[in-house]
Amino acid sequence: MFRRRPATVRGGRGVVGAVAQTASIAGTASATVNSVDRRSAQQANAQQAQVNAQQAETQRLVDMQDQLSSLQAQQAALAAPTAAGGDMFTRLQQLTEMKQAGMLTDEEFSAAKSRLLGT
């Protein structure tokens, strides 16, 4: 009646082979994407570190400029009384009046006069 046909070997890999190949391709793609993502993150971190370093350097320069401006202002303030040297006689008179009024002791008067005269 019915005879069984002999099993023939089919050409191709079959369902299990196709599933294995798909899994292999998906795993490789996933590994590649992870590698690219990791490399991109490293590059972004390096760029951010460089930006941070530049900002810190800029801030340091601004601080130094502020400090220099402050020092220049102090020097100008100290130089101003000596630039008004023609006023020295008036200042000596004020010191003498303060001493006579009892506002300065002899030591304070002498010290102030020495500072004023630069001796």
VMD Tcl script that builds the backbone (N, CA, C; Angstrom):
set m [mol new atoms 357]
animate dup $m
set s [atomselect $m all]
$s set {name element resname resid chain x y z} {
  {N N MET 1 A 0.759 -1.138 0.000}
  {CA C MET 1 A 0.000 0.000 0.000}
  {C C MET 1 A 0.837 1.254 0.000}
  {N N PHE 2 A 0.795 1.826 1.118}
  {CA C PHE 2 A 1.617 3.036 1.111}
  {C C PHE 2 A 3.011 2.684 1.561}
  {N N ARG 3 A 3.849 3.107 0.796}
  {CA C ARG 3 A 5.240 2.874 1.148}
  {C C ARG 3 A 5.822 4.172 1.667}
  {N N ARG 4 A 6.618 3.991 2.545}
  {CA C ARG 4 A 7.294 5.152 3.110}
  {C C ARG 4 A 8.434 5.561 2.217}
  {N N ARG 5 A 8.528 6.847 2.046}
  {CA C ARG 5 A 9.634 7.296 1.226}
  {C C ARG 5 A 10.882 7.394 2.092}
  {N N PRO 6 A 11.978 7.134 1.504}
  {CA C PRO 6 A 13.209 7.250 2.289}
  {C C PRO 6 A 13.504 8.730 2.580}
  {N N ALA 7 A 14.065 8.972 3.747}
  {CA C ALA 7 A 14.390 10.337 4.158}
  {C C ALA 7 A 15.490 10.879 3.264}
  {N N THR 8 A 15.233 12.013 2.760}
  {CA C THR 8 A 16.237 12.632 1.902}
  {C C THR 8 A 16.829 13.837 2.628}
  {N N VAL 9 A 18.019 14.066 2.369}
  {CA C VAL 9 A 18.697 15.209 2.987}
  {C C VAL 9 A 18.373 16.436 2.166}
  {N N ARG 10 A 17.827 17.394 2.850}
  {CA C ARG 10 A 17.458 18.618 2.161}
  {C C ARG 10 A 18.660 19.539 2.094}
  {N N GLY 11 A 18.682 20.314 1.111}
  {CA C GLY 11 A 19.721 21.331 1.009}
  {C C GLY 11 A 19.340 22.518 1.866}
  {N N GLY 12 A 20.260 23.065 2.628}
  {CA C GLY 12 A 19.961 24.218 3.478}
  {C C GLY 12 A 20.184 23.892 4.935}
  {N N ARG 13 A 20.014 24.850 5.767}
  {CA C ARG 13 A 20.370 24.654 7.168}
  {C C ARG 13 A 19.190 24.358 8.065}
  {N N GLY 14 A 18.006 24.596 7.652}
  {CA C GLY 14 A 16.840 24.288 8.457}
  {C C GLY 14 A 16.517 25.415 9.428}
  {N N VAL 15 A 15.515 25.202 10.233}
  {CA C VAL 15 A 14.996 26.219 11.150}
  {C C VAL 15 A 16.003 26.523 12.255}
  {N N VAL 16 A 16.601 25.508 12.829}
  {CA C VAL 16 A 17.551 25.705 13.928}
  {C C VAL 16 A 18.769 26.480 13.433}
  {N N GLY 17 A 19.219 26.184 12.250}
  {CA C GLY 17 A 20.368 26.902 11.686}
  {C C GLY 17 A 20.046 28.373 11.442}
  {N N ALA 18 A 18.840 28.660 10.953}
  {CA C ALA 18 A 18.424 30.038 10.693}
  {C C ALA 18 A 18.324 30.818 12.001}
  {N N VAL 19 A 17.786 30.187 13.041}
  {CA C VAL 19 A 17.673 30.832 14.350}
  {C C VAL 19 A 19.063 31.108 14.910}
  {N N ALA 20 A 19.968 30.173 14.774}
  {CA C ALA 20 A 21.330 30.356 15.274}
  {C C ALA 20 A 22.030 31.490 14.540}
  {N N GLN 21 A 21.837 31.554 13.235}
  {CA C GLN 21 A 22.469 32.615 12.449}
  {C C GLN 21 A 21.901 33.982 12.849}
  {N N THR 22 A 20.595 34.056 13.044}
  {CA C THR 22 A 19.957 35.308 13.450}
  {C C THR 22 A 20.473 35.748 14.813}
  {N N ALA 23 A 20.586 34.831 15.739}
  {CA C ALA 23 A 21.091 35.149 17.078}
  {C C ALA 23 A 22.536 35.649 16.999}
  {N N SER 24 A 23.321 35.043 16.167}
  {CA C SER 24 A 24.714 35.449 15.999}
  {C C SER 24 A 24.807 36.858 15.427}
  {N N ILE 25 A 23.988 37.144 14.421}
  {CA C ILE 25 A 23.996 38.472 13.811}
  {C C ILE 25 A 23.520 39.523 14.821}
  {N N ALA 26 A 22.464 39.211 15.568}
  {CA C ALA 26 A 21.935 40.151 16.554}
  {C C ALA 26 A 22.961 40.418 17.650}
  {N N GLY 27 A 23.652 39.396 18.097}
  {CA C GLY 27 A 24.684 39.566 19.132}
  {C C GLY 27 A 25.833 40.435 18.645}
  {N N THR 28 A 26.245 40.217 17.404}
  {CA C THR 28 A 27.327 41.018 16.833}
  {C C THR 28 A 26.907 42.477 16.685}
  {N N ALA 29 A 25.683 42.703 16.235}
  {CA C ALA 29 A 25.185 44.069 16.078}
  {C C ALA 29 A 25.105 44.760 17.435}
  {N N SER 30 A 24.634 44.054 18.438}
  {CA C SER 30 A 24.529 44.615 19.780}
  {C C SER 30 A 25.904 44.976 20.326}
  {N N ALA 31 A 26.872 44.106 20.136}
  {CA C ALA 31 A 28.232 44.382 20.602}
  {C C ALA 31 A 28.823 45.586 19.881}
  {N N THR 32 A 28.541 45.701 18.589}
  {CA C THR 32 A 29.048 46.830 17.809}
  {C C THR 32 A 28.427 48.136 18.294}
  {N N VAL 33 A 27.124 48.153 18.516}
  {CA C VAL 33 A 26.438 49.351 18.998}
  {C C VAL 33 A 26.978 49.746 20.368}
  {N N ASN 34 A 27.160 48.767 21.260}
  {CA C ASN 34 A 27.693 49.072 22.594}
  {C C ASN 34 A 29.095 49.666 22.501}
  {N N SER 35 A 29.898 49.140 21.614}
  {CA C SER 35 A 31.257 49.652 21.436}
  {C C SER 35 A 31.240 51.081 20.927}
  {N N VAL 36 A 30.383 51.366 19.957}
  {CA C VAL 36 A 30.267 52.720 19.406}
  {C C VAL 36 A 29.764 53.683 20.483}
  {N N ASP 37 A 28.764 53.254 21.251}
  {CA C ASP 37 A 28.229 54.095 22.326}
  {C C ASP 37 A 29.303 54.398 23.369}
  {N N ARG 38 A 30.064 53.400 23.745}
  {CA C ARG 38 A 31.122 53.569 24.736}
  {C C ARG 38 A 32.179 54.556 24.223}
  {N N ARG 39 A 32.566 54.408 22.967}
  {CA C ARG 39 A 33.569 55.296 22.374}
  {C C ARG 39 A 33.034 56.734 22.305}
  {N N SER 40 A 31.771 56.890 21.947}
  {CA C SER 40 A 31.165 58.226 21.890}
  {C C SER 40 A 31.126 58.861 23.279}
  {N N ALA 41 A 30.800 58.069 24.282}
  {CA C ALA 41 A 30.760 58.588 25.657}
  {C C ALA 41 A 32.150 59.008 26.112}
  {N N GLN 42 A 33.163 58.246 25.769}
  {CA C GLN 42 A 34.533 58.603 26.142}
  {C C GLN 42 A 34.952 59.905 25.469}
  {N N GLN 43 A 34.591 60.070 24.212}
  {CA C GLN 43 A 34.929 61.296 23.498}
  {C C GLN 43 A 34.199 62.495 24.106}
  {N N ALA 44 A 32.941 62.294 24.462}
  {CA C ALA 44 A 32.167 63.378 25.074}
  {C C ALA 44 A 32.764 63.760 26.431}
  {N N ASN 45 A 33.178 62.768 27.210}
  {CA C ASN 45 A 33.799 63.039 28.507}
  {C C ASN 45 A 35.115 63.795 28.337}
  {N N ALA 46 A 35.901 63.413 27.341}
  {CA C ALA 46 A 37.170 64.096 27.087}
  {C C ALA 46 A 36.926 65.543 26.673}
  {N N GLN 47 A 35.933 65.764 25.823}
  {CA C GLN 47 A 35.613 67.125 25.395}
  {C C GLN 47 A 35.126 67.963 26.573}
  {N N GLN 48 A 34.304 67.383 27.438}
  {CA C GLN 48 A 33.793 68.105 28.598}
  {C C GLN 48 A 34.933 68.446 29.551}
  {N N ALA 49 A 35.871 67.530 29.735}
  {CA C ALA 49 A 37.023 67.800 30.592}
  {C C ALA 49 A 37.848 68.951 30.028}
  {N N GLN 50 A 38.000 68.991 28.721}
  {CA C GLN 50 A 38.753 70.070 28.089}
  {C C GLN 50 A 38.032 71.408 28.268}
  {N N VAL 51 A 36.719 71.418 28.108}
  {CA C VAL 51 A 35.936 72.633 28.299}
  {C C VAL 51 A 36.056 73.104 29.749}
  {N N ASN 52 A 35.962 72.167 30.692}
  {CA C ASN 52 A 36.083 72.518 32.108}
  {C C ASN 52 A 37.456 73.117 32.409}
  {N N ALA 53 A 38.501 72.540 31.823}
  {CA C ALA 53 A 39.854 73.053 32.040}
  {C C ALA 53 A 39.988 74.467 31.462}
  {N N GLN 54 A 39.402 74.706 30.289}
  {CA C GLN 54 A 39.465 76.031 29.686}
  {C C GLN 54 A 38.699 77.051 30.536}
  {N N GLN 55 A 37.552 76.649 31.060}
  {CA C GLN 55 A 36.774 77.555 31.906}
  {C C GLN 55 A 37.522 77.874 33.195}
  {N N ALA 56 A 38.182 76.873 33.768}
  {CA C ALA 56 A 38.952 77.103 34.986}
  {C C ALA 56 A 40.115 78.058 34.711}
  {N N GLU 57 A 40.778 77.885 33.581}
  {CA C GLU 57 A 41.888 78.768 33.213}
  {C C GLU 57 A 41.378 80.191 32.979}
  {N N THR 58 A 40.248 80.326 32.322}
  {CA C THR 58 A 39.668 81.642 32.081}
  {C C THR 58 A 39.319 82.312 33.406}
  {N N GLN 59 A 38.727 81.561 34.320}
  {CA C GLN 59 A 38.374 82.108 35.627}
  {C C GLN 59 A 39.622 82.520 36.398}
  {N N ARG 60 A 40.676 81.725 36.287}
  {CA C ARG 60 A 41.935 82.049 36.971}
  {C C ARG 60 A 42.501 83.360 36.420}
  {N N LEU 61 A 42.424 83.546 35.101}
  {CA C LEU 61 A 42.912 84.780 34.491}
  {C C LEU 61 A 42.072 85.985 34.926}
  {N N VAL 62 A 40.754 85.804 34.997}
  {CA C VAL 62 A 39.878 86.889 35.448}
  {C C VAL 62 A 40.217 87.259 36.892}
  {N N ASP 63 A 40.433 86.243 37.737}
  {CA C ASP 63 A 40.789 86.505 39.132}
  {C C ASP 63 A 42.115 87.262 39.227}
  {N N MET 64 A 43.074 86.866 38.399}
  {CA C MET 64 A 44.370 87.537 38.408}
  {C C MET 64 A 44.230 88.995 37.948}
  {N N GLN 65 A 43.385 89.231 36.927}
  {CA C GLN 65 A 43.168 90.601 36.456}
  {C C GLN 65 A 42.497 91.454 37.538}
  {N N ASP 66 A 41.536 90.867 38.245}
  {CA C ASP 66 A 40.874 91.585 39.338}
  {C C ASP 66 A 41.874 91.929 40.435}
  {N N GLN 67 A 42.727 90.964 40.748}
  {CA C GLN 67 A 43.737 91.173 41.771}
  {C C GLN 67 A 44.705 92.287 41.346}
  {N N LEU 68 A 45.116 92.258 40.083}
  {CA C LEU 68 A 46.021 93.280 39.569}
  {C C LEU 68 A 45.358 94.662 39.613}
  {N N SER 69 A 44.104 94.732 39.226}
  {CA C SER 69 A 43.382 96.008 39.268}
  {C C SER 69 A 43.291 96.534 40.692}
  {N N SER 70 A 43.040 95.646 41.629}
  {CA C SER 70 A 42.956 96.031 43.032}
  {C C SER 70 A 44.297 96.569 43.530}
  {N N LEU 71 A 45.370 95.871 43.168}
  {CA C LEU 71 A 46.699 96.328 43.579}
  {C C LEU 71 A 47.049 97.673 42.952}
  {N N GLN 72 A 46.684 97.853 41.684}
  {CA C GLN 72 A 46.949 99.126 41.024}
  {C C GLN 72 A 46.161 100.256 41.677}
  {N N ALA 73 A 44.940 99.980 42.076}
  {CA C ALA 73 A 44.121 100.987 42.746}
  {C C ALA 73 A 44.739 101.362 44.095}
  {N N GLN 74 A 45.244 100.352 44.811}
  {CA C GLN 74 A 45.891 100.621 46.095}
  {C C GLN 74 A 47.148 101.463 45.909}
  {N N GLN 75 A 47.929 101.121 44.899}
  {CA C GLN 75 A 49.150 101.883 44.634}
  {C C GLN 75 A 48.814 103.318 44.244}
  {N N ALA 76 A 47.779 103.487 43.452}
  {CA C ALA 76 A 47.371 104.838 43.063}
  {C C ALA 76 A 46.922 105.633 44.276}
  {N N ALA 77 A 46.215 104.975 45.181}
  {CA C ALA 77 A 45.754 105.655 46.391}
  {C C ALA 77 A 46.933 106.045 47.276}
  {N N LEU 78 A 47.933 105.196 47.338}
  {CA C LEU 78 A 49.107 105.513 48.141}
  {C C LEU 78 A 49.951 106.607 47.486}
  {N N ALA 79 A 49.966 106.629 46.172}
  {CA C ALA 79 A 50.760 107.622 45.457}
  {C C ALA 79 A 50.079 108.988 45.443}
  {N N ALA 80 A 48.777 109.046 45.619}
  {CA C ALA 80 A 48.028 110.299 45.546}
  {C C ALA 80 A 48.483 111.324 46.580}
  {N N PRO 81 A 48.689 110.965 47.856}
  {CA C PRO 81 A 49.131 111.983 48.814}
  {C C PRO 81 A 50.499 112.566 48.464}
  {N N THR 82 A 51.404 111.762 47.945}
  {CA C THR 82 A 52.719 112.285 47.598}
  {C C THR 82 A 52.649 113.124 46.334}
  {N N ALA 83 A 51.682 112.833 45.461}
  {CA C ALA 83 A 51.530 113.630 44.254}
  {C C ALA 83 A 51.031 115.024 44.607}
  {N N ALA 84 A 50.290 115.112 45.683}
  {CA C ALA 84 A 49.800 116.416 46.143}
  {C C ALA 84 A 50.792 117.007 47.141}
  {N N GLY 85 A 52.055 116.947 46.821}
  {CA C GLY 85 A 53.115 117.408 47.717}
  {C C GLY 85 A 53.030 118.896 48.036}
  {N N GLY 86 A 52.443 119.692 47.166}
  {CA C GLY 86 A 52.297 121.116 47.425}
  {C C GLY 86 A 51.404 121.386 48.614}
  {N N ASP 87 A 50.675 120.388 49.005}
  {CA C ASP 87 A 49.740 120.506 50.119}
  {C C ASP 87 A 50.411 120.154 51.446}
  {N N MET 88 A 51.686 119.838 51.412}
  {CA C MET 88 A 52.383 119.352 52.598}
  {C C MET 88 A 52.382 120.409 53.714}
  {N N PHE 89 A 52.560 121.651 53.347}
  {CA C PHE 89 A 52.577 122.710 54.364}
  {C C PHE 89 A 51.249 122.769 55.106}
  {N N THR 90 A 50.163 122.640 54.352}
  {CA C THR 90 A 48.833 122.660 54.961}
  {C C THR 90 A 48.662 121.480 55.905}
  {N N ARG 91 A 49.154 120.350 55.513}
  {CA C ARG 91 A 49.039 119.159 56.376}
  {C C ARG 91 A 49.877 119.320 57.641}
  {N N LEU 92 A 51.063 119.888 57.510}
  {CA C LEU 92 A 51.878 120.134 58.699}
  {C C LEU 92 A 51.168 121.097 59.648}
  {N N GLN 93 A 50.522 122.078 59.087}
  {CA C GLN 93 A 49.766 123.016 59.925}
  {C C GLN 93 A 48.631 122.290 60.644}
  {N N GLN 94 A 47.938 121.399 59.926}
  {CA C GLN 94 A 46.840 120.651 60.552}
  {C C GLN 94 A 47.370 119.783 61.680}
  {N N LEU 95 A 48.511 119.136 61.450}
  {CA C LEU 95 A 49.103 118.307 62.506}
  {C C LEU 95 A 49.455 119.157 63.720}
  {N N THR 96 A 50.036 120.329 63.484}
  {CA C THR 96 A 50.413 121.213 64.584}
  {C C THR 96 A 49.176 121.655 65.364}
  {N N GLU 97 A 48.128 121.994 64.651}
  {CA C GLU 97 A 46.884 122.399 65.315}
  {C C GLU 97 A 46.297 121.253 66.119}
  {N N MET 98 A 46.352 120.036 65.573}
  {CA C MET 98 A 45.832 118.876 66.310}
  {C C MET 98 A 46.645 118.632 67.569}
  {N N LYS 99 A 47.956 118.844 67.503}
  {CA C LYS 99 A 48.817 118.653 68.674}
  {C C LYS 99 A 48.503 119.718 69.717}
  {N N GLN 100 A 48.351 120.945 69.256}
  {CA C GLN 100 A 48.054 122.039 70.186}
  {C C GLN 100 A 46.685 121.875 70.818}
  {N N ALA 101 A 45.756 121.267 70.099}
  {CA C ALA 101 A 44.406 121.057 70.638}
  {C C ALA 101 A 44.372 119.847 71.565}
  {N N GLY 102 A 45.483 119.114 71.654}
  {CA C GLY 102 A 45.542 117.958 72.546}
  {C C GLY 102 A 45.025 116.682 71.904}
  {N N MET 103 A 44.814 116.709 70.610}
  {CA C MET 103 A 44.313 115.520 69.909}
  {C C MET 103 A 45.437 114.525 69.613}
  {N N LEU 104 A 46.698 115.020 69.588}
  {CA C LEU 104 A 47.852 114.170 69.327}
  {C C LEU 104 A 48.875 114.330 70.437}
  {N N THR 105 A 49.516 113.232 70.797}
  {CA C THR 105 A 50.627 113.313 71.743}
  {C C THR 105 A 51.869 113.702 70.962}
  {N N ASP 106 A 52.963 113.998 71.698}
  {CA C ASP 106 A 54.221 114.362 71.035}
  {C C ASP 106 A 54.716 113.220 70.151}
  {N N GLU 107 A 54.573 111.986 70.612}
  {CA C GLU 107 A 55.027 110.827 69.837}
  {C C GLU 107 A 54.204 110.654 68.563}
  {N N GLU 108 A 52.885 110.801 68.700}
  {CA C GLU 108 A 52.014 110.672 67.532}
  {C C GLU 108 A 52.290 111.785 66.523}
  {N N PHE 109 A 52.521 113.002 67.033}
  {CA C PHE 109 A 52.827 114.132 66.148}
  {C C PHE 109 A 54.124 113.868 65.382}
  {N N SER 110 A 55.153 113.411 66.110}
  {CA C SER 110 A 56.449 113.134 65.475}
  {C C SER 110 A 56.331 112.032 64.421}
  {N N ALA 111 A 55.565 110.991 64.746}
  {CA C ALA 111 A 55.398 109.881 63.798}
  {C C ALA 111 A 54.641 110.345 62.551}
  {N N ALA 112 A 53.593 111.125 62.735}
  {CA C ALA 112 A 52.794 111.616 61.608}
  {C C ALA 112 A 53.624 112.566 60.751}
  {N N LYS 113 A 54.415 113.410 61.416}
  {CA C LYS 113 A 55.261 114.355 60.674}
  {C C LYS 113 A 56.321 113.600 59.872}
  {N N SER 114 A 56.884 112.544 60.444}
  {CA C SER 114 A 57.880 111.745 59.724}
  {C C SER 114 A 57.263 111.058 58.514}
  {N N ARG 115 A 56.067 110.534 58.689}
  {CA C ARG 115 A 55.380 109.898 57.558}
  {C C ARG 115 A 55.097 110.904 56.465}
  {N N LEU 116 A 54.661 112.072 56.865}
  {CA C LEU 116 A 54.330 113.105 55.900}
  {C C LEU 116 A 55.553 113.581 55.127}
  {N N LEU 117 A 56.648 113.708 55.826}
  {CA C LEU 117 A 57.876 114.192 55.199}
  {C C LEU 117 A 58.643 113.058 54.513}
  {N N GLY 118 A 58.224 111.818 54.794}
  {CA C GLY 118 A 58.878 110.671 54.153}
  {C C GLY 118 A 60.243 110.388 54.742}
  {N N THR 119 A 60.455 110.738 55.996}
  {CA C THR 119 A 61.739 110.443 56.649}
  {C C THR 119 A 61.589 109.411 57.708}
}
mol reanalyze $m
mol bondsrecalc $m
mol representation Tube
mol addrep $m
